[in-house]
């Protein structure tokens, strides 16, 4: 799938139990890196306690955190998923920009996983612009799919290394070998 037509590449890492990653520390490190590489023209929006958006003219990078055990107790109980980190890389506020969204998003996800390997991952390309509604929609859709599939055949998000390269972005892989495109 090419990011040339997509506005954003969004990845979500799901954790069983607490990941042991401080969201605010992670956001501060990303902010420091962004400020070092973008001395001017960077706008940081941290109006929410669990989400931050970094805007440059050519790219928007978003980072969000969700406590699934608190926000989606039914998934926490059924799947054992307690925490989620969401990363988005997309077009900047001025529209088109970089076309390497997927590579940047994958790199940021890998850096988070170096600190704590995830139990599962969702990666998709979409025309959504990253904001609070996008995070809510992604989590709502993922939770809905997990609960529907769990009732049918014991589905769960598989670890990223078990997904396989052939599955590709935009695919939620379930234990019952069912792949669901999350769009």
N, C-alpha and C positions, 0 to 999 in steps of 0.2 A: 504494500500500500504506500503510495507516495504522499509526503506531507506537502507537496506543492499546492494541492487544492485544499488541504485541511488547515483550519485555523489554529488547532491545538493538538498536541500529543499529550495525553493524560495517563499517568500511571498511578496505581494504588497498591501499596504493600500492606498485606494483612498479617497480623500477629496473633498467635495463640498465647494468652497471658500478656503481661506487660513487656514491651520491647526494651525498656530501660534506656530509652532515648529521650532526652529533654528537648521538647519541641522548640522552646524559646532559645535554647542554646544553638540548636540546629539552624533556626532562622537567623540568629545573630551572625553565625559563621558564614551563611550564604550572603547576608547583607554586607559583611566585611569584604568578601570576595568580589561581589558585584561593585561595591564602591571603589575598590582597588582597580578594577578593570574598566570602570565607567566613572571617571572623575566628575563629569557633568552630564546632565540629561537623564539622571536616574531618579525616579519617583518611587518611594516605598509607601505602600498603603497597609497599615497594620491596625485597621479599625476593629478587627475581631481578635479575640484572645487565642483562637485556634486556626487562624489563617493570615497569611501575609502575601502581598502581591508586589513584585518588583517590575516596574515598567521602564523600559528604555524605548527610544523611538522605533527600534527594529525588533524588539522581542518583549514578551510578557512572560515572566516566570512566576508561578504560584506554588505555594507550599501550604498544606493544610494538615490538620491532625483531628482524628475522631476517636472518641472512646466508645467503641461499639457496645461494650457491656452496659454503659449508661444510656446511650442513645438508641440502641437496638438490642434490648435484652433478649429477645427471642432468638437472634442469631448467636449471641454469646452463649446462650444455653444449648442450642442445637449444634452449632459448629465449633464452639470453643474459641471463637474469634473475639478478642477483646480490644484490639487497637488497630488503627489504620493511619498510614501516612499517605497523602496524596500530593503528587508533583505534576505540574502542568507547564509546558513550554509551548508558546504560540506566538502569533502575530502581535506586534507591538500596538500601542494605542493609536498609531497613525495608519493602521492597516497592514498591508503586506510588509514583509521584512525578510528575515532569515528563512532559509528553507531546510535547516538542519534540526528541526524540532525534535524528531525522534531520537537522534544521536545525543542531543543535550539532555533530554528527559531520561534516556537510558543511563547516561553517565551519572546523573544526580541520584537516580534510584540505586545504582550500584554503590555509590558512596554511602547511602543510608544503610544498605545491606551489609557493607563492610563492618559497620558498627554492630548490627544485629540482623542475622538472616531472617527473612520473612517466611511465614508459613504458606503464603500464596500471593499471587500478583495478578492484577488486571492491567492491561495496556491497550489503549485505543487511540485512534486518530478521529477527530471530530471537527465539526464546524462550530462547536461551542466556544465561547470566549470564557476564560476562567474567571469565576467570581463565586460568591457564596452560593448562589443558586446552582451553579455547575457542580460544586462539591456535593450539595444536598441531592441533586438528581443522580449523580454517579453512585452515591452510597445507597439511595433508595432503590435504584434499579438493580444494583448488585445484590442487595439484601433480598429483594423480591425474588430474583432468580434463584438465589440460594435456598430460600424457604420453599418455593414451589418445587424445586428439584429434590430437596431433602425429603419432602413428603412422598415424592414419587419413587426415588431410588437411592436414598442415602448419599446425596451429593455433598461435595466439599471442594473448596479451592485447593488445588494441588500446589506444592512448592514449585517455584519458577523453573528449577532445573528439570522437573518432570514434565513440563509442558511440551518441550521439544520445539525446535526451530520451525517446523512445518506448520504449527498452529498459528503463529504470527500475531501481530497486534490486533486488538479489538476482539479477542477471543477469551472468554472465561472458560477454563477447562475444569470439568467436574469429574469426581472420582468414578462415576459410572460411565466414563469415556464419552460423555456428552459434551460437545463444545457449543457454547452459546455466544453469539456475537452481541456485545453490549454496545448499543449505539444510542 
